[in-house]
């Protein structure tokens, strides 16, 4: 499921270069820590420097570096950080990192206020819960994409991840193309939704699970053995969710170790099971997940997906 960077980034713009220069400069980003504690504050500083070099003003929430047990502060502190983010001036609110912690806050967040703030929220991993609860409760869109610590504060910032982030936020990214050698044939439109598989599965049966028919569901996970990935997909299938989608788009499933008793059972086995059981088109190779090159994806936005000759095209903006 490798992605060549050159294949990922495809504007389909005729007026690419002069187009960029007449765009207003990016604005500001407010950083919050709604989940796990930040273990390396220097990474947040580095992220701020990099984002500023890209043209974004940055402000770090005053409790973003707080620590309480494994969390970035108490539930009350993290909730207050989200509430401050709604009232401050920067248009973009980014999570510093994922981990665990948003599950506790879902019933405490004023989702109508989040939607009415008009802010663009971005994060992934544990932040999937925020993206999906916001969509379920209000229909508002947000972004699943890079975060301060793991991406903009990494030893080396991936240029493509940075470019895709800026273009997604400004609405310039019209088509995201990527290699998908084994993709099923599909040409469909639907609401784009999903994120981290474990988080999507954790929302089943809760009021924070979006009820989406004919959607385009994208998924990734990290440090989950293929049998656990399959078990979570089975949960979504048996809950009646997978069969209602137009396409299932898989990003990267990374950092797991196979055991001797797997006897060849790997992610390829999971995908084979998924195809034969759910009978919804499956597209692999989405540049997304706990990997260096990741797209910034609009959760809750109607999009198109098409495959042709080993390539997949996610149409984010149709003119």
C-alpha positions as CSV (number, residue, x, y, z in Angstrom):
1,X,0.0,0.0,0.0
2,X,2.9,2.4,-0.7
3,X,2.2,5.8,-2.2
4,X,4.6,7.6,-4.4
5,X,4.6,11.3,-3.4
6,X,4.6,12.4,-7.0
7,X,1.4,10.5,-7.6
8,X,-0.4,11.9,-4.5
9,X,-0.4,15.5,-5.4
10,X,-2.5,16.3,-8.4
11,X,-4.1,19.7,-8.8
12,X,-5.7,19.4,-12.2
13,X,-5.2,23.2,-12.3
14,X,-4.5,24.9,-15.6
15,X,-3.7,28.1,-13.7
16,X,-1.6,26.6,-11.0
17,X,1.3,29.0,-10.5
18,X,-0.2,32.5,-10.9
19,X,-3.2,31.2,-8.9
20,X,-1.1,30.6,-5.8
21,X,0.2,34.2,-5.8
22,X,-3.1,35.9,-5.8
23,X,-4.3,33.8,-2.8
24,X,-4.5,35.7,0.4
25,X,-1.8,34.6,2.8
26,X,-2.8,31.9,5.3
27,X,-4.0,33.2,8.6
28,X,-3.6,32.0,12.2
29,X,-3.6,28.6,14.0
30,X,-4.6,28.1,17.6
31,X,-3.1,25.0,19.2
32,X,-5.0,22.9,21.8
33,X,-4.3,19.6,23.5
34,X,-7.7,17.9,23.9
35,X,-6.2,14.4,24.4
36,X,-2.8,13.0,25.6
37,X,-0.1,15.0,27.3
38,X,2.7,16.5,25.2
39,X,5.9,14.7,26.2
40,X,8.1,17.0,24.1
41,X,7.3,20.7,24.4
42,X,10.2,21.5,22.0
43,X,8.2,19.8,19.2
44,X,5.4,22.3,19.8
45,X,7.9,25.2,19.5
46,X,9.3,23.7,16.3
47,X,5.8,23.2,14.9
48,X,5.0,26.9,15.6
49,X,8.2,28.0,13.9
50,X,7.5,25.8,10.8
51,X,3.8,27.0,10.6
52,X,4.9,30.6,10.9
53,X,7.4,30.1,8.1
54,X,4.5,28.8,6.0
55,X,2.7,32.1,6.7
56,X,0.4,31.1,9.7
57,X,0.4,33.1,12.9
58,X,0.3,30.6,15.8
59,X,-0.9,30.8,19.4
60,X,-0.5,27.9,21.9
61,X,-3.4,27.6,24.4
62,X,-2.3,28.3,27.9
63,X,-2.9,24.7,29.1
64,X,-1.7,22.9,26.0
65,X,1.4,21.7,27.8
66,X,-0.4,20.8,31.1
67,X,0.0,17.2,32.4
68,X,-2.5,15.2,34.5
69,X,-1.9,11.5,34.6
70,X,-1.7,10.6,30.8
71,X,-3.7,13.6,29.8
72,X,-2.9,17.1,28.7
73,X,-4.4,18.5,31.9
74,X,-7.6,17.5,33.7
75,X,-10.9,17.0,31.8
76,X,-11.9,20.5,33.0
77,X,-8.7,22.1,31.7
78,X,-8.9,20.4,28.3
79,X,-12.5,21.3,28.0
80,X,-11.7,24.9,28.8
81,X,-9.0,24.8,26.1
82,X,-11.6,23.9,23.5
83,X,-13.9,26.6,24.7
84,X,-11.1,29.2,24.5
85,X,-10.3,28.0,21.0
86,X,-13.9,28.9,20.0
87,X,-13.5,32.5,21.2
88,X,-10.0,33.4,20.1
89,X,-9.3,35.2,16.8
90,X,-7.4,32.6,14.7
91,X,-9.6,30.8,12.1
92,X,-7.9,27.4,12.4
93,X,-7.7,25.2,15.6
94,X,-5.2,22.3,15.5
95,X,-4.7,19.5,18.0
96,X,-1.1,19.2,19.2
97,X,-1.4,15.4,19.3
98,X,-3.8,12.4,19.7
99,X,-3.5,9.7,22.3
100,X,-6.5,9.3,24.5
101,X,-8.8,11.7,26.2
102,X,-11.6,13.0,23.9
103,X,-13.9,10.1,24.8
104,X,-14.3,11.6,28.2
105,X,-15.1,15.1,26.9
106,X,-17.7,14.3,24.2
107,X,-20.8,14.7,26.5
108,X,-19.3,17.9,27.9
109,X,-18.6,19.8,24.7
110,X,-21.1,22.4,23.4
111,X,-21.3,21.1,19.8
112,X,-23.6,23.9,18.6
113,X,-21.1,26.4,19.9
114,X,-18.3,24.6,18.1
115,X,-20.2,24.6,14.8
116,X,-21.2,28.3,15.2
117,X,-17.7,29.4,15.9
118,X,-16.9,28.9,12.2
119,X,-13.4,27.7,13.1
120,X,-11.7,25.1,10.9
121,X,-10.7,22.2,13.2
122,X,-7.9,19.8,12.3
123,X,-6.4,16.7,13.9
124,X,-6.4,13.0,13.6
125,X,-6.1,9.8,15.6
126,X,-8.0,10.5,18.9
127,X,-9.2,13.7,17.2
128,X,-11.4,11.5,15.0
129,X,-13.9,11.5,17.9
130,X,-14.1,15.3,17.7
131,X,-14.5,15.3,13.9
132,X,-17.3,12.7,13.9
133,X,-19.2,14.0,17.0
134,X,-19.2,17.4,15.5
135,X,-20.6,16.0,12.2
136,X,-23.2,13.8,14.0
137,X,-24.4,16.6,16.3
138,X,-24.4,19.6,13.9
139,X,-23.6,18.5,10.4
140,X,-20.5,20.8,10.5
141,X,-17.4,20.0,8.5
142,X,-13.9,19.7,10.0
143,X,-10.5,18.4,8.8
144,X,-8.8,15.1,9.5
145,X,-5.1,15.9,9.0
146,X,-1.7,16.7,10.4
147,X,-1.0,17.8,14.0
148,X,1.6,19.9,15.7
149,X,3.8,17.3,17.4
150,X,3.9,14.4,15.0
151,X,3.9,16.4,11.7
152,X,4.9,20.0,11.9
153,X,7.1,19.4,14.9
154,X,8.7,16.2,13.5
155,X,12.5,16.0,12.9
156,X,11.8,16.5,9.2
157,X,8.7,18.2,8.0
158,X,7.2,16.4,5.0
159,X,6.9,18.9,2.2
160,X,3.9,17.2,0.6
161,X,2.0,16.9,3.9
162,X,2.6,20.7,4.4
163,X,1.5,21.6,0.9
164,X,-1.6,19.4,1.0
165,X,-2.5,21.0,4.4
166,X,-2.3,24.6,3.1
167,X,-4.2,23.7,-0.1
168,X,-7.0,21.8,1.7
169,X,-7.5,24.7,4.1
170,X,-7.6,27.3,1.3
171,X,-9.9,25.1,-0.8
172,X,-7.3,24.9,-3.6
173,X,-6.9,21.2,-3.6
174,X,-9.5,20.0,-6.1
175,X,-8.4,16.4,-6.8
176,X,-6.2,14.1,-4.6
177,X,-4.8,11.3,-6.8
178,X,-3.0,8.4,-5.5
179,X,-1.8,4.9,-6.6
180,X,-4.2,2.1,-5.8
181,X,-3.1,-0.9,-7.9
182,X,-5.8,-3.2,-6.6
183,X,-8.7,-0.7,-6.3
184,X,-12.2,-1.9,-7.0
185,X,-14.0,-0.1,-9.8
186,X,-15.9,2.8,-8.4
187,X,-17.3,6.1,-9.6
188,X,-19.4,7.5,-6.8
189,X,-20.3,10.6,-4.8
190,X,-21.0,10.8,-1.1
191,X,-20.2,12.4,2.2
192,X,-16.6,11.9,3.1
193,X,-16.2,10.7,6.7
194,X,-14.1,8.4,8.9
195,X,-10.7,8.6,10.4
196,X,-9.0,6.3,12.9
197,X,-10.7,2.9,12.8
198,X,-10.6,2.2,16.5
199,X,-12.2,5.6,17.2
200,X,-14.9,5.0,14.6
201,X,-15.7,1.6,16.2
202,X,-15.7,3.2,19.6
203,X,-18.6,5.5,18.6
204,X,-20.9,2.6,17.5
205,X,-24.1,2.9,19.6
206,X,-23.3,6.4,20.9
207,X,-25.0,9.7,20.0
208,X,-21.7,10.8,18.5
209,X,-21.7,8.3,15.6
210,X,-22.7,10.1,12.3
211,X,-25.6,8.3,10.6
212,X,-24.4,8.4,7.0
213,X,-26.0,6.6,4.0
214,X,-24.1,6.4,0.8
215,X,-20.9,7.9,2.3
216,X,-17.3,7.5,1.4
217,X,-15.7,6.1,4.5
218,X,-12.0,6.5,5.0
219,X,-10.0,4.5,7.6
220,X,-6.5,4.0,9.1
221,X,-5.0,2.6,12.2
222,X,-1.7,2.2,14.0
223,X,-0.3,-0.6,16.2
224,X,-3.4,-2.7,15.7
225,X,-2.8,-6.3,14.6
226,X,-4.7,-7.3,11.4
227,X,-7.1,-9.6,13.3
228,X,-8.1,-6.6,15.5
229,X,-8.5,-4.4,12.4
230,X,-10.8,-7.1,11.0
231,X,-12.7,-7.4,14.2
232,X,-13.4,-3.7,14.3
233,X,-14.4,-3.7,10.6
234,X,-16.7,-6.7,11.5
235,X,-18.3,-4.6,14.2
236,X,-19.0,-1.8,11.7
237,X,-20.3,-4.3,9.2
238,X,-22.5,-6.1,11.7
239,X,-23.8,-2.8,13.1
240,X,-25.1,-2.1,9.6
241,X,-22.7,0.7,8.8
242,X,-20.3,-0.6,6.2
243,X,-22.9,-2.0,3.9
244,X,-24.6,1.4,3.5
245,X,-21.5,3.1,2.1
246,X,-20.6,3.8,-1.5
247,X,-16.9,3.1,-1.0
248,X,-14.5,2.2,1.8
249,X,-11.1,3.9,1.3
250,X,-8.2,2.5,3.3
251,X,-5.2,4.6,4.3
252,X,-2.3,3.0,6.1
253,X,-2.4,0.4,8.8
254,X,1.1,0.5,10.4
255,X,3.3,-0.6,13.3
256,X,2.0,-4.1,14.1
257,X,3.9,-7.4,14.4
258,X,2.6,-10.7,13.1
259,X,2.8,-13.8,15.2
260,X,3.8,-17.3,14.2
261,X,0.2,-18.5,14.6
262,X,-1.0,-16.0,12.0
263,X,0.1,-18.5,9.3
264,X,0.0,-15.9,6.6
265,X,-3.0,-13.9,7.9
266,X,-2.1,-10.3,7.2
267,X,-3.7,-7.0,6.1
268,X,-4.2,-8.6,2.6
269,X,-6.3,-11.3,4.3
270,X,-8.4,-8.6,6.0
271,X,-8.9,-6.7,2.8
272,X,-9.9,-10.0,1.0
273,X,-12.4,-10.7,3.8
274,X,-13.8,-7.1,3.6
275,X,-14.3,-7.3,-0.2
276,X,-16.0,-10.7,-0.1
277,X,-18.2,-10.0,2.8
278,X,-19.3,-6.4,2.5
279,X,-19.4,-6.2,-1.3
280,X,-18.8,-2.4,-1.2
281,X,-16.0,-1.1,-3.4
282,X,-12.7,-1.0,-1.5
283,X,-9.9,1.5,-2.5
284,X,-6.5,1.1,-0.9
285,X,-3.4,3.4,-0.8
286,X,-5.0,6.7,0.5
287,X,-2.1,8.8,1.7
288,X,-3.4,9.1,5.3
289,X,-2.7,7.6,8.7
290,X,0.1,7.5,11.2
291,X,2.6,8.0,8.3
292,X,4.8,10.8,7.1
293,X,2.9,11.7,4.0
294,X,-0.7,12.5,4.9
295,X,-3.5,14.4,3.1
296,X,-5.8,16.8,5.0
297,X,-9.3,15.5,4.4
298,X,-12.6,17.4,4.8
299,X,-14.8,15.3,7.1
300,X,-18.5,15.8,6.3
301,X,-18.0,17.2,2.8
302,X,-19.7,15.7,-0.2
303,X,-16.9,14.4,-2.5
304,X,-16.4,12.1,-5.4
305,X,-14.3,9.0,-5.8
306,X,-13.3,7.3,-9.0
307,X,-10.7,4.6,-9.9
308,X,-9.1,3.9,-13.2
309,X,-6.0,1.9,-14.2
310,X,-4.4,1.5,-10.8
311,X,-5.1,5.1,-9.8
312,X,-7.7,6.5,-7.4
313,X,-9.1,10.1,-7.6
314,X,-10.7,11.7,-4.6
315,X,-12.6,14.7,-6.0
316,X,-12.7,17.3,-3.2
317,X,-13.9,20.2,-5.1
318,X,-15.9,20.0,-8.3
319,X,-16.0,23.1,-10.5
